[in-house]
Amino acid sequence: MSTFSIFLVLITIVCFLLIIVVMVQNPKGGGLSSSLGGSTQIGGVQKTNDFLNNATWTLAGMLIVLILLSSLSFTGTMSDNNSKIIDDKEVAAPKAAAPIPAKPIETPKK
């Protein structure tokens, strides 16, 4: 398994986790914390919002770092000297057939 493939798997996992963390959050600040009960609870609402906020930023930072590292490890198929998109050799185009001169139209004699 190549380094690039490992990065692709890690990027996929981080993206999946980031989607889950973002979907758990509520745009109005409720999110998962609203289903946990009152604000007098130990750990409370504010701790949940802080955790989700930190998790979002951490996962986003990890995603950016993984993408940059994967681009550095990507060699692609162009690194091989034998495989090129366009060959150096000029491909001869098929020659068109020489035009046949047209015979003049003969008018019938009377």
Backbone as JSON, one array per atom type, in Angstrom:
{
  "sequence": "MSTFSIFLVLITIVCFLLIIVVMVQNPKGGGLSSSLGGSTQIGGVQKTNDFLNNATWTLAGMLIVLILLSSLSFTGTMSDNNSKIIDDKEVAAPKAAAPIPAKPIETPKK",
  "N": [[0.85, -1.17, 0.0], [0.65, 2.14, -0.91], [2.09, 5.29, 0.18], [0.48, 7.42, -0.49], [-2.03, 6.2, -0.68], [-2.48, 5.53, 1.98], [-2.72, 8.08, 3.08], [-5.07, 8.86, 1.77], [-6.97, 7.16, 2.96], [-6.81, 8.04, 5.63], [-7.63, 10.71, 5.29], [-10.26, 10.32, 4.46], [-11.37, 9.17, 6.78], [-11.07, 11.3, 8.62], [-12.66, 13.23, 7.36], [-15.18, 12.0, 7.56], [-15.5, 11.95, 10.37], [-15.48, 14.7, 10.84], [-17.81, 15.49, 9.54], [-19.71, 14.24, 11.16], [-19.27, 15.58, 13.63], [-19.92, 18.22, 12.95], [-22.6, 17.93, 12.18], [-23.78, 17.26, 14.6], [-23.75, 19.58, 15.99], [-25.74, 22.48, 16.71], [-26.92, 25.16, 14.8], [-27.84, 27.34, 16.26], [-26.66, 27.18, 18.66], [-27.59, 25.21, 20.34], [-27.74, 22.26, 19.73], [-26.21, 19.15, 20.48], [-26.0, 19.67, 23.13], [-28.47, 20.66, 23.97], [-30.07, 18.48, 24.34], [-29.1, 17.31, 26.57], [-30.06, 18.2, 28.99], [-30.63, 20.34, 31.83], [-28.85, 23.45, 32.65], [-27.55, 23.23, 35.01], [-26.27, 20.92, 35.29], [-23.45, 18.79, 35.93], [-20.56, 19.36, 34.17], [-22.11, 20.34, 32.15], [-23.8, 22.44, 29.67], [-22.14, 24.32, 28.42], [-19.63, 23.1, 28.43], [-19.99, 21.03, 26.61], [-20.45, 22.43, 24.22], [-17.97, 23.7, 24.01], [-16.31, 21.47, 23.68], [-17.26, 20.4, 21.21], [-16.73, 22.57, 19.53], [-13.92, 22.75, 19.74], [-13.28, 20.2, 18.75], [-14.17, 20.42, 16.12], [-12.44, 22.4, 15.05], [-9.98, 21.14, 15.44], [-10.21, 18.77, 13.9], [-10.58, 19.95, 11.39], [-8.13, 21.24, 11.06], [-6.43, 18.99, 11.06], [-7.34, 17.8, 8.71], [-6.52, 19.63, 6.74], [-3.73, 19.51, 7.05], [-3.27, 16.78, 6.43], [-4.09, 16.74, 3.75], [-2.21, 18.45, 2.57], [0.17, 17.01, 3.11], [-0.4, 14.67, 1.7], [-0.4, 15.62, -0.9], [2.27, 16.18, -1.21], [3.34, 13.63, -1.13], [2.35, 12.46, -3.37], [3.08, 10.87, -6.31], [2.18, 10.15, -8.75], [1.45, 9.07, -12.17], [3.08, 10.24, -13.93], [5.72, 10.36, -13.14], [7.17, 8.28, -14.03], [9.42, 7.62, -16.56], [8.82, 6.2, -18.81], [6.12, 6.32, -19.24], [4.08, 8.45, -20.77], [1.87, 11.13, -21.49], [1.68, 12.29, -23.99], [3.37, 11.11, -26.75], [6.83, 11.41, -27.63], [7.53, 10.88, -30.17], [6.71, 11.76, -33.44], [3.6, 11.31, -34.78], [2.74, 10.12, -37.85], [0.47, 11.62, -39.96], [-2.23, 10.28, -41.79], [-1.84, 10.3, -45.28], [-3.59, 12.27, -47.59], [-5.49, 11.19, -50.39], [-4.34, 11.72, -53.69], [-5.8, 14.29, -55.58], [-8.09, 13.57, -58.16], [-7.96, 14.68, -61.41], [-10.66, 16.41, -62.78], [-12.69, 15.58, -65.57], [-13.44, 17.6, -68.29], [-16.78, 18.63, -68.89], [-18.45, 17.2, -71.44], [-20.15, 18.5, -74.16], [-23.0, 17.41, -75.9], [-22.73, 16.74, -79.39], [-24.26, 18.13, -82.28]],
  "CA": [[0.0, 0.0, 0.0], [1.51, 3.31, -1.04], [1.89, 6.36, 1.15], [-0.67, 8.21, -0.92], [-3.25, 5.47, -0.32], [-2.66, 5.67, 3.43], [-3.24, 9.43, 3.29], [-6.46, 8.89, 1.32], [-7.78, 6.52, 3.98], [-6.86, 8.95, 6.78], [-8.45, 11.87, 4.91], [-11.65, 9.87, 4.46], [-11.8, 9.02, 8.17], [-11.18, 12.63, 9.22], [-13.85, 13.86, 6.77], [-16.36, 11.38, 8.16], [-15.62, 12.45, 11.74], [-15.82, 16.12, 10.77], [-19.23, 15.57, 9.19], [-20.49, 13.87, 12.35], [-19.16, 16.64, 14.64], [-20.67, 19.39, 12.48], [-24.03, 17.62, 12.19], [-24.25, 17.21, 15.98], [-23.9, 20.96, 16.46], [-26.93, 23.21, 16.31], [-26.45, 26.49, 14.41], [-28.24, 28.35, 17.23], [-25.94, 26.96, 19.9], [-28.18, 24.14, 21.14], [-27.11, 21.02, 19.31], [-26.21, 18.01, 21.39], [-26.12, 20.16, 24.5], [-29.86, 20.9, 24.33], [-30.69, 17.22, 24.72], [-28.47, 16.81, 27.79], [-30.79, 18.61, 30.18], [-30.48, 21.7, 32.33], [-27.52, 24.02, 32.69], [-26.97, 22.98, 36.33], [-25.64, 19.61, 35.22], [-21.99, 18.82, 35.99], [-20.08, 19.27, 32.79], [-23.04, 21.29, 31.57], [-23.97, 22.77, 28.26], [-21.0, 25.06, 27.91], [-18.53, 22.16, 28.19], [-20.29, 20.29, 25.38], [-20.21, 23.34, 23.1], [-16.52, 23.88, 23.89], [-15.74, 20.25, 23.12], [-17.61, 20.31, 19.79], [-16.01, 23.63, 18.84], [-12.52, 22.33, 19.65], [-13.2, 19.04, 17.88], [-14.32, 20.89, 14.75], [-11.21, 23.06, 14.63], [-8.89, 20.15, 15.4], [-10.4, 17.92, 12.73], [-10.35, 20.76, 10.18], [-6.67, 21.41, 10.95], [-5.88, 17.7, 10.65], [-7.69, 17.59, 7.31], [-5.65, 20.47, 5.91], [-2.37, 18.95, 7.12], [-3.25, 15.53, 5.68], [-4.18, 17.05, 2.32], [-0.9, 18.97, 2.15], [1.14, 15.91, 3.12], [-0.7, 13.74, 0.6], [0.03, 16.22, -2.17], [3.73, 16.02, -1.29], [3.68, 12.23, -1.35], [1.77, 12.0, -4.64], [4.03, 10.81, -7.42], [1.39, 10.06, -9.98], [1.97, 8.21, -13.22], [3.99, 11.0, -14.78], [7.09, 10.27, -12.66], [7.82, 7.22, -14.79], [9.85, 8.18, -17.85], [8.27, 5.43, -19.91], [4.7, 6.58, -19.45], [3.82, 9.85, -21.07], [0.55, 11.36, -22.08], [1.93, 12.52, -25.42], [4.65, 10.54, -27.14], [7.76, 12.32, -28.26], [7.57, 10.57, -31.6], [5.64, 12.4, -34.22], [2.76, 10.33, -35.45], [2.48, 10.58, -39.21], [-0.94, 11.66, -40.32], [-2.45, 9.6, -43.07], [-1.81, 11.22, -46.42], [-4.82, 12.31, -48.38], [-5.32, 10.71, -51.76], [-4.15, 12.79, -54.66], [-7.07, 14.57, -56.27], [-8.19, 13.14, -59.56], [-8.44, 15.83, -62.2], [-12.0, 16.22, -63.36], [-12.78, 15.72, -67.01], [-14.41, 18.63, -68.67], [-18.08, 18.12, -69.31], [-18.58, 17.29, -72.9], [-21.49, 18.82, -74.65], [-23.31, 16.56, -77.06], [-22.63, 17.39, -80.7], [-25.48, 18.02, -83.08]],
  "C": [[0.9, 1.24, 0.0], [1.17, 4.36, 0.03], [0.67, 7.19, 0.8], [-1.98, 7.52, -0.55], [-3.54, 5.57, 1.17], [-3.24, 7.05, 3.75], [-4.71, 9.53, 2.86], [-7.39, 8.26, 2.36], [-7.92, 7.44, 5.19], [-7.73, 10.18, 6.49], [-9.93, 11.5, 4.94], [-12.18, 9.73, 5.89], [-12.01, 10.38, 8.83], [-12.41, 13.36, 8.66], [-15.13, 13.3, 7.38], [-16.58, 11.89, 9.58], [-16.02, 13.92, 11.77], [-17.29, 16.32, 10.43], [-20.09, 15.26, 10.42], [-20.47, 15.0, 13.38], [-19.97, 17.87, 14.23], [-22.17, 19.14, 12.52], [-24.6, 17.58, 13.61], [-24.5, 18.62, 16.49], [-25.2, 21.56, 15.94], [-26.47, 24.62, 15.93], [-26.84, 27.58, 15.41], [-27.58, 28.13, 18.58], [-26.51, 25.87, 20.76], [-27.49, 22.82, 20.88], [-27.27, 19.88, 20.29], [-26.45, 18.47, 22.82], [-27.57, 20.38, 24.92], [-30.56, 19.61, 24.78], [-30.11, 16.65, 26.01], [-29.16, 17.27, 29.07], [-30.47, 20.04, 30.57], [-29.03, 22.14, 32.41], [-26.84, 23.79, 34.04], [-26.23, 21.64, 36.37], [-24.12, 19.75, 35.28], [-21.46, 18.57, 34.59], [-20.88, 20.18, 31.9], [-22.99, 21.5, 30.08], [-22.72, 23.43, 27.7], [-19.83, 24.13, 27.6], [-18.75, 21.39, 26.9], [-20.02, 21.17, 24.16], [-18.72, 23.57, 22.9], [-15.87, 22.67, 23.26], [-16.01, 20.15, 21.62], [-16.88, 21.37, 18.97], [-14.54, 23.24, 18.67], [-12.34, 21.13, 18.72], [-13.31, 19.45, 16.41], [-13.02, 21.52, 14.24], [-10.04, 22.08, 14.53], [-9.0, 19.26, 14.17], [-10.17, 18.69, 11.43], [-8.85, 20.98, 9.97], [-5.99, 20.13, 10.5], [-6.15, 17.43, 9.18], [-6.77, 18.39, 6.39], [-4.23, 19.91, 5.89], [-2.27, 17.66, 6.31], [-3.3, 15.77, 4.17], [-2.85, 17.57, 1.81], [0.15, 17.86, 2.11], [0.87, 14.92, 1.99], [-0.29, 14.31, -0.75], [1.55, 16.14, -2.33], [4.13, 14.59, -1.59], [3.16, 11.69, -2.68], [2.82, 12.03, -5.73], [3.32, 10.73, -8.75], [2.02, 9.14, -10.99], [2.98, 8.94, -14.09], [5.44, 10.9, -14.33], [7.87, 9.2, -13.42], [8.17, 7.77, -16.17], [9.24, 7.44, -19.02], [6.81, 5.72, -20.19], [4.49, 8.08, -19.61], [2.45, 9.98, -21.7], [0.7, 11.52, -23.59], [3.3, 11.96, -25.74], [5.52, 11.6, -27.79], [7.82, 12.1, -29.77], [6.4, 11.23, -32.3], [4.87, 11.32, -34.95], [2.41, 10.9, -36.82], [0.99, 10.52, -39.49], [-1.13, 10.95, -41.64], [-2.53, 10.63, -44.19], [-3.13, 11.11, -47.18], [-4.51, 11.83, -49.79], [-5.19, 11.91, -52.69], [-5.46, 13.04, -55.39], [-7.01, 14.13, -57.72], [-8.71, 14.32, -60.36], [-9.77, 15.49, -62.86], [-11.94, 16.41, -64.87], [-13.75, 16.85, -67.33], [-15.7, 18.0, -69.17], [-18.19, 18.32, -70.82], [-20.03, 17.59, -73.27], [-21.79, 17.95, -75.86], [-23.28, 17.35, -78.38], [-23.9, 17.14, -81.47], [-25.19, 17.78, -84.5]]
}
